[in-house]
Amino acid sequence: MTSTLANLQAALMAGDVTAEALAEAALSKALAPDGEGARVFTRIYAERAREMARASDTLRKAGIVRSPLEGVPISIKDLFDVAGETTWAGSVALDDAPPAAASSPVVERLVAAGAVLVGRTNMTEFAFSGLGLNPHYGTPLNPFDRGTGRIPGGSSSGAAISVTDGMAAAAIGTDTGGSVRIPAALCGLTGFKPTARRVPRDGALPLSMSLDSVGPLAASVICCALVDSILAGEVPRVPEAASLQGLRLAVPTTLALDGLDDHVAAAFQAALSALSAAGALVEEIAVPEFMELAQINAKGGLAASEAWHWHRALIGRAGPRYDPRVLVRIRRGADISAADYLDIVAARAAWMAAVERRIAGFDALLMPTVPVIAPAIASLADEGAYGAANLLILRNPTLINFLDGCALSVPCHPAGTAPVGLMVAGAGGQDRRILSIGRAIEAALADR
């Protein structure tokens, strides 16, 4: 069971453990030769983490606790600049790139909050896939059914496994089409994708400037809310849990429930039943706009066009070093004209307005985060199977990114079974409300 931030802070405050001991425990797991650490991290900050932990212990002895992250091991995705280091983004194409002159605001806020940075986590190369496979640094294995060898989900693959395997208490990922929520759902964690503008993305290597967002993966909604507030530059706080009594929760029947495997369908329906029993008003609704998204993005959409804008020069000199499965998706952007791009931007604005009108009377949307349990890595060797699985797994989370909304993925599967995520989503700017509702849903599901 992954420790919550509250439990770790209580142990630190009581003197039952030190930040240095927490760092050593995390590093021990990260460096264990028989563990996942070699595939989880692209860079481990062993000595730096020890020094940060000792500094935190010294401050705590002086009565200084900077935040709920004080002395807690945290991992960061290999997209965020750290001063003096090259940001690799899960690739080898940037090996000769200059080191960052300054750390990203996300990294600076974590350090100022007293977090102990354990290392930079592996990811799908350049964040362009929801599966989490990486041919350069290896693919960390999902904690469920490691004998089979299942995907962790992506693109924040190492982020998820750093938390499930005790190498970090929380991880910072990015989410362009589900890259926080997908690995959280497939690995049994809670993940939060905020409204894109909520957390600064400066100093983070972009995939899509229109869709990228920065969020945490952790053990609980409260953990995610605390980390989110720190990343957003706010005083760390947790919204009160909403009352489920009379809460209007919409389940979109359009697209979002298509192709569910039996285990996901059963877990999702059981979760809805539990919420109804707790007093929530769960209502199925049609959202025909969801069916329009594939056509809007038929040429590759915002992600391909904006990724091509950033990558075109790098591909020109280092294209053969890219993961071919990533390269082919970025190259789609080369065929999107300026007029095509402006058509997508305009279509998105109209689509967002229509969806927001349709869901305006509800407190949140509910849907399975991912329609299937984590597939076996071996089943994705064929490009066709890889592409089909990627589209299916990205489908539901992508709806919320295109909406510029916010969303949680909360575990909803029976203990001991394959992880399933319940997505709780809302329109842009409703972050604290969604976290409040997420707390209530999490409690109701735990009561089962």
C-alpha positions as CSV (number, residue, x, y, z in Angstrom):
1,M,0.0,0.0,0.0
2,T,1.5,3.3,-1.1
3,S,1.8,5.8,1.9
4,T,-0.2,9.0,1.7
5,L,1.5,12.3,2.2
6,A,-0.5,12.8,5.4
7,N,0.8,9.5,6.9
8,L,4.4,10.4,6.0
9,Q,4.1,13.9,7.5
10,A,2.6,12.4,10.7
11,A,5.5,10.0,10.9
12,L,8.1,12.8,10.3
13,M,6.4,15.1,12.9
14,A,6.3,12.3,15.5
15,G,10.0,11.5,14.9
16,D,9.2,8.0,13.9
17,V,11.2,8.4,10.7
18,T,13.5,11.0,9.2
19,A,13.6,12.5,5.8
20,E,17.0,11.0,5.3
21,A,15.6,7.5,6.1
22,L,12.7,8.1,3.7
23,A,15.2,9.1,1.0
24,E,17.4,6.0,1.7
25,A,14.4,3.7,1.5
26,A,13.4,5.3,-1.9
27,L,16.9,5.1,-3.3
28,S,17.3,1.5,-2.1
29,K,14.3,0.5,-4.2
30,A,15.3,2.7,-7.1
31,L,18.8,1.2,-7.2
32,A,17.9,-2.4,-6.4
33,P,19.3,-4.6,-9.2
34,D,16.3,-6.9,-9.2
35,G,13.8,-4.0,-9.2
36,E,12.3,-1.7,-11.8
37,G,14.5,1.3,-11.0
38,A,16.7,1.0,-14.1
39,R,13.6,1.3,-16.3
40,V,11.8,3.8,-14.1
41,F,14.5,6.5,-14.0
42,T,16.6,8.1,-16.7
43,R,18.6,9.8,-14.0
44,I,18.7,9.1,-10.2
45,Y,19.7,11.9,-7.8
46,A,21.3,9.7,-5.2
47,E,23.6,12.2,-3.5
48,R,21.5,15.2,-4.1
49,A,18.5,13.4,-2.6
50,R,20.5,12.6,0.5
51,E,21.7,16.2,0.9
52,M,18.1,17.5,0.4
53,A,16.8,15.1,3.0
54,R,19.5,16.0,5.5
55,A,18.7,19.7,5.0
56,S,15.0,19.0,5.5
57,D,15.7,17.2,8.8
58,T,17.8,20.1,10.0
59,L,15.1,22.6,9.2
60,R,12.5,20.4,10.9
61,K,14.6,20.3,14.1
62,A,14.5,24.1,14.0
63,G,10.7,24.0,13.8
64,I,10.6,24.8,10.1
65,V,8.3,22.8,7.9
66,R,7.8,24.4,4.5
67,S,4.9,22.4,3.2
68,P,3.2,19.0,3.3
69,L,6.0,17.8,0.9
70,E,8.7,18.6,3.5
71,G,11.2,15.8,3.4
72,V,9.1,13.6,1.2
73,P,10.6,11.7,-1.8
74,I,9.2,13.0,-5.1
75,S,10.0,12.0,-8.7
76,I,9.8,14.3,-11.7
77,K,9.1,13.3,-15.3
78,D,12.0,13.6,-17.7
79,L,10.4,16.6,-19.4
80,F,11.2,19.3,-16.8
81,D,14.3,21.4,-16.9
82,V,16.7,21.1,-14.0
83,A,19.5,23.7,-14.1
84,G,22.8,22.3,-15.4
85,E,21.2,19.2,-16.9
86,T,20.1,18.2,-20.4
87,T,16.4,17.3,-20.5
88,W,16.2,14.1,-22.5
89,A,12.4,13.6,-22.6
90,G,12.8,9.8,-22.8
91,S,14.9,10.1,-26.0
92,V,18.5,9.7,-27.1
93,A,18.0,12.3,-29.8
94,L,18.8,15.1,-27.4
95,D,22.1,13.7,-26.0
96,D,24.1,16.6,-27.4
97,A,21.6,19.3,-26.4
98,P,22.9,22.0,-24.1
99,P,22.1,21.8,-20.4
100,A,19.2,23.9,-19.0
101,A,20.2,27.3,-17.8
102,A,17.5,27.3,-15.2
103,S,15.1,24.9,-13.5
104,S,11.4,24.9,-14.6
105,P,9.0,26.6,-12.2
106,V,7.6,23.2,-11.4
107,V,11.0,22.0,-10.1
108,E,11.6,25.3,-8.3
109,R,8.3,25.1,-6.5
110,L,8.9,21.5,-5.4
111,V,12.4,22.4,-4.1
112,A,11.0,25.5,-2.3
113,A,8.3,23.3,-0.7
114,G,11.0,21.0,0.8
115,A,10.4,18.0,-1.5
116,V,13.3,15.6,-1.9
117,L,13.8,14.9,-5.6
118,V,14.7,11.3,-6.2
119,G,15.2,11.4,-9.9
120,R,13.9,12.0,-13.4
121,T,11.4,9.3,-14.6
122,N,11.3,7.5,-17.8
123,M,8.5,8.1,-20.3
124,T,7.2,7.4,-23.8
125,E,9.7,9.2,-26.0
126,F,8.7,12.9,-26.2
127,A,5.4,12.0,-24.5
128,F,3.7,10.9,-27.7
129,S,1.8,7.7,-26.7
130,G,-0.5,6.5,-24.0
131,L,1.1,3.1,-23.7
132,G,4.4,3.8,-22.0
133,L,6.8,1.8,-24.1
134,N,10.3,3.1,-24.5
135,P,12.9,1.3,-26.7
136,H,15.8,3.5,-25.4
137,Y,15.6,3.1,-21.6
138,G,13.3,0.1,-21.4
139,T,9.6,-0.1,-20.3
140,P,8.9,-0.3,-16.6
141,L,6.4,-3.1,-15.8
142,N,3.0,-2.6,-14.4
143,P,2.9,-3.8,-10.8
144,F,-0.2,-6.0,-11.7
145,D,0.8,-9.4,-13.2
146,R,4.5,-8.8,-13.7
147,G,4.8,-12.4,-14.8
148,T,2.9,-11.5,-18.0
149,G,4.6,-8.1,-18.3
150,R,1.9,-5.5,-18.9
151,I,2.3,-1.9,-19.9
152,P,2.4,0.8,-17.2
153,G,0.5,3.3,-19.4
154,G,2.0,6.5,-20.6
155,S,3.4,8.7,-21.3
156,S,4.2,9.2,-17.6
157,S,5.2,5.5,-17.3
158,G,8.2,5.8,-14.9
159,A,6.2,8.3,-12.8
160,A,3.5,5.7,-12.0
161,I,5.9,2.9,-11.2
162,S,8.1,5.2,-9.0
163,V,5.1,5.5,-6.8
164,T,3.7,2.0,-6.9
165,D,7.2,0.5,-6.1
166,G,8.0,2.9,-3.3
167,M,10.7,4.9,-5.0
168,A,8.7,8.1,-4.5
169,A,5.6,9.1,-2.5
170,A,4.2,11.1,-5.4
171,A,5.3,11.8,-9.0
172,I,5.0,14.8,-11.3
173,G,3.8,14.0,-14.8
174,T,2.4,15.7,-17.8
175,D,-1.0,15.1,-19.5
176,T,-1.6,16.0,-23.1
177,G,-4.1,13.2,-23.9
178,G,-4.2,11.3,-20.7
179,S,-0.5,10.9,-19.8
180,V,-1.1,11.3,-16.0
181,R,-4.6,9.6,-15.8
182,I,-3.8,6.6,-18.0
183,P,-0.8,5.3,-16.0
184,A,-2.6,6.1,-12.8
185,A,-5.7,4.1,-13.9
186,L,-3.7,1.1,-15.2
187,C,-1.4,1.0,-12.1
188,G,-4.0,1.5,-9.3
189,L,-3.1,5.1,-8.4
190,T,-4.9,8.4,-8.3
191,G,-3.9,10.9,-11.0
192,F,-5.0,14.5,-11.5
193,K,-5.0,16.5,-14.7
194,P,-5.6,20.2,-14.0
195,T,-6.9,22.8,-16.3
196,A,-3.9,23.4,-18.6
197,R,-3.3,27.1,-17.5
198,R,-3.3,26.2,-13.8
199,V,0.3,25.0,-13.6
200,P,3.1,26.8,-15.5
201,R,4.6,24.8,-18.3
202,D,7.7,26.9,-18.9
203,G,10.8,24.9,-18.8
204,A,8.9,21.7,-19.7
205,L,9.6,20.2,-23.2
206,P,6.3,20.6,-25.0
207,L,4.3,18.1,-27.0
208,S,1.3,20.3,-27.7
209,M,1.2,23.8,-26.4
210,S,-2.6,23.8,-26.7
211,L,-3.2,20.6,-24.8
212,D,-0.2,20.0,-22.3
213,S,-0.9,20.1,-18.6
214,V,1.1,19.2,-15.5
215,G,-0.2,17.1,-12.7
216,P,0.5,14.6,-9.9
217,L,0.2,10.8,-9.5
218,A,-0.1,9.7,-5.9
219,A,-1.9,7.5,-3.4
220,S,-5.1,9.5,-2.9
221,V,-7.1,12.5,-3.9
222,I,-5.9,14.5,-0.9
223,C,-2.3,13.8,-2.0
224,C,-3.0,15.0,-5.5
225,A,-4.8,18.1,-4.2
226,L,-1.8,19.0,-2.0
227,V,0.7,18.5,-4.7
228,D,-1.5,20.4,-7.2
229,S,-1.8,23.4,-5.0
230,I,2.0,23.6,-4.6
231,L,2.6,23.2,-8.4
232,A,0.0,26.0,-8.9
233,G,1.9,28.3,-6.6
234,E,-0.9,28.4,-4.0
235,V,-0.8,27.9,-0.2
236,P,-1.1,24.1,0.2
237,R,-4.7,23.2,0.9
238,V,-7.2,20.5,0.4
239,P,-10.9,21.2,-0.6
240,E,-13.5,19.7,1.7
241,A,-15.2,16.6,0.5
242,A,-18.4,17.3,-1.3
243,S,-21.7,15.8,-0.1
244,L,-22.8,13.1,-2.5
245,Q,-26.4,13.6,-1.6
246,G,-28.1,15.1,-4.6
247,L,-24.9,15.5,-6.6
248,R,-25.7,15.3,-10.3
249,L,-23.2,13.1,-12.1
250,A,-23.4,12.5,-15.8
251,V,-22.3,9.4,-17.6
252,P,-21.8,10.0,-21.3
253,T,-23.1,7.1,-23.3
254,T,-21.6,8.5,-26.5
255,L,-18.3,6.9,-27.3
256,A,-17.0,6.8,-23.7
257,L,-18.5,3.4,-22.9
258,D,-17.7,1.7,-26.2
259,G,-15.4,-1.3,-26.2
260,L,-15.2,-1.8,-22.5
261,D,-13.7,-5.2,-21.5
262,D,-15.7,-7.2,-19.0
263,H,-13.6,-6.4,-16.0
264,V,-13.7,-2.6,-16.6
265,A,-17.4,-2.7,-17.3
266,A,-18.1,-4.5,-14.1
267,A,-15.9,-2.3,-12.0
268,F,-17.4,0.9,-13.5
269,Q,-21.0,-0.3,-13.0
270,A,-20.3,-1.3,-9.4
271,A,-18.8,2.1,-8.8
272,L,-21.9,3.8,-10.2
273,S,-24.1,1.7,-8.0
274,A,-22.1,2.6,-4.9
275,L,-22.4,6.3,-5.7
276,S,-26.2,6.0,-6.3
277,A,-26.5,4.2,-3.0
278,A,-24.7,7.1,-1.3
279,G,-27.3,9.6,-2.7
280,A,-25.7,10.8,-5.9
281,L,-28.0,11.3,-8.9
282,V,-26.2,9.4,-11.7
283,E,-27.7,10.1,-15.1
284,E,-26.7,8.7,-18.5
285,I,-26.6,11.4,-21.2
286,A,-25.8,11.5,-24.9
287,V,-22.9,13.8,-25.9
288,P,-23.0,13.7,-29.7
289,E,-20.1,16.1,-29.9
290,F,-17.8,13.3,-28.7
291,M,-18.3,11.6,-32.0
292,E,-17.1,14.7,-33.9
293,L,-13.7,14.6,-32.4
294,A,-12.2,12.0,-34.6
295,Q,-13.1,14.0,-37.7
296,I,-11.8,17.2,-36.2
297,N,-8.4,15.5,-35.6
298,A,-8.5,13.3,-38.7
299,K,-5.2,14.8,-40.1
300,G,-3.4,14.5,-36.8
301,G,-4.9,17.3,-34.8
302,L,-3.3,19.8,-32.5
303,A,-0.8,17.3,-31.1
304,A,0.7,16.3,-34.4
305,S,0.8,19.8,-35.8
306,E,2.3,21.4,-32.7
307,A,4.7,18.5,-32.2
308,W,6.0,18.9,-35.7
309,H,6.5,22.6,-35.2
310,W,8.9,21.8,-32.3
311,H,10.5,18.7,-33.7
312,R,11.1,19.4,-37.3
313,A,14.6,20.7,-37.0
314,L,15.6,18.0,-34.6
315,I,14.1,15.3,-36.8
316,G,16.1,16.8,-39.7
317,R,19.4,16.0,-37.9
318,A,18.5,13.1,-35.6
319,G,15.4,11.5,-37.0
320,P,16.9,8.0,-37.2
321,R,17.5,8.1,-33.4
322,Y,13.8,8.5,-32.7
323,D,11.5,5.6,-31.7
324,P,9.9,4.9,-35.1
325,R,6.4,4.6,-33.5
326,V,6.8,8.2,-32.2
327,L,8.4,9.5,-35.3
328,V,5.6,8.4,-37.6
329,R,3.1,10.2,-35.4
330,I,5.0,13.5,-35.3
331,R,5.6,13.4,-39.0
332,R,1.8,13.5,-39.6
333,G,2.1,17.2,-38.6
334,A,4.2,18.0,-41.6
335,D,1.1,17.6,-43.8
336,I,-1.1,19.9,-41.8
337,S,-1.2,23.4,-43.4
338,A,-1.6,26.6,-41.6
339,A,-5.2,26.8,-42.9
340,D,-5.8,23.2,-41.6
341,Y,-4.4,24.2,-38.2
342,L,-6.6,27.3,-38.0
343,D,-9.6,25.1,-38.9
344,I,-8.8,22.8,-36.0
345,V,-8.4,25.7,-33.6
346,A,-11.8,27.2,-34.6
347,A,-13.5,23.8,-34.5
348,R,-12.1,23.2,-31.0
349,A,-13.6,26.5,-29.8
350,A,-17.0,25.7,-31.1
351,W,-16.8,22.1,-29.8
352,M,-15.8,23.2,-26.3
353,A,-18.7,25.7,-26.2
354,A,-21.2,23.0,-27.3
355,V,-19.9,20.4,-24.8
356,E,-19.9,23.0,-21.9
357,R,-23.5,23.8,-22.7
358,R,-24.5,20.2,-22.7
359,I,-22.9,19.4,-19.3
360,A,-23.7,22.7,-17.6
361,G,-26.4,21.2,-15.4
362,F,-24.2,18.5,-13.9
363,D,-21.6,18.6,-11.2
364,A,-19.2,16.2,-12.9
365,L,-18.8,13.7,-15.7
366,L,-18.0,10.1,-14.9
367,M,-16.5,7.6,-17.3
368,P,-14.0,4.8,-17.3
369,T,-10.5,6.4,-17.5
370,V,-9.4,3.5,-19.8
371,P,-11.7,1.0,-21.5
372,V,-9.5,-2.0,-20.9
373,I,-7.0,-3.4,-18.4
374,A,-3.3,-3.0,-19.1
375,P,-2.5,-5.1,-22.2
376,A,0.6,-7.3,-22.3
377,I,3.6,-5.7,-23.8
378,A,4.2,-8.7,-26.0
379,S,0.8,-8.2,-27.6
380,L,1.8,-4.7,-28.9
381,A,4.9,-5.8,-31.0
382,D,2.9,-5.3,-34.2
383,E,2.5,-1.7,-35.4
384,G,-1.2,-2.3,-36.1
385,A,-1.9,-3.7,-32.6
386,Y,0.2,-0.9,-31.1
387,G,-1.7,1.8,-33.0
388,A,-5.1,0.3,-32.1
389,A,-4.3,0.0,-28.5
390,N,-2.9,3.5,-28.3
391,L,-6.0,5.0,-29.8
392,L,-8.4,3.1,-27.5
393,I,-6.5,3.8,-24.4
394,L,-6.1,7.5,-25.1
395,R,-9.8,7.9,-26.3
396,N,-11.6,8.9,-23.1
397,P,-8.9,11.0,-21.4
398,T,-8.4,12.9,-24.7
399,L,-11.9,14.2,-24.6
400,I,-11.1,16.2,-21.5
401,N,-7.9,17.6,-22.8
402,F,-9.7,18.8,-25.9
403,L,-12.3,20.4,-23.7
404,D,-9.5,22.2,-21.8
405,G,-11.0,20.6,-18.7
406,C,-9.8,19.0,-15.5
407,A,-10.1,15.4,-14.3
408,L,-9.2,12.9,-11.7
409,S,-8.7,9.2,-12.2
410,V,-9.6,7.3,-9.0
411,P,-9.2,3.5,-8.5
412,C,-12.5,1.7,-8.6
413,H,-11.5,-2.0,-9.0
414,P,-11.9,-4.7,-6.3
415,A,-8.8,-5.3,-4.3
416,G,-6.5,-7.8,-5.8
417,T,-7.8,-7.5,-9.3
418,A,-6.6,-5.7,-12.4
419,P,-6.5,-1.9,-11.8
420,V,-9.4,0.2,-13.2
421,G,-9.7,3.9,-13.1
422,L,-12.9,6.0,-12.7
423,M,-12.5,9.4,-14.3
424,V,-14.2,12.3,-12.6
425,A,-14.1,15.3,-14.9
426,G,-15.3,18.9,-15.4
427,A,-15.0,21.9,-17.6
428,G,-11.9,24.2,-17.4
429,G,-11.4,26.1,-14.2
430,Q,-13.4,23.7,-12.0
431,D,-10.3,22.1,-10.5
432,R,-11.0,22.5,-6.8
433,R,-14.6,21.5,-7.3
434,I,-13.6,18.3,-9.1
435,L,-11.1,17.5,-6.3
436,S,-13.8,18.1,-3.8
437,I,-16.2,15.7,-5.6
438,G,-13.3,13.3,-6.1
439,R,-12.7,13.1,-2.3
440,A,-16.4,12.2,-1.8
441,I,-16.3,9.5,-4.5
442,E,-13.0,8.1,-3.2
443,A,-14.6,7.7,0.2
444,A,-17.7,6.1,-1.1
445,L,-15.8,3.6,-3.1
446,A,-13.5,2.8,-0.1
447,D,-16.6,2.2,2.0
448,R,-17.4,-0.8,-0.1
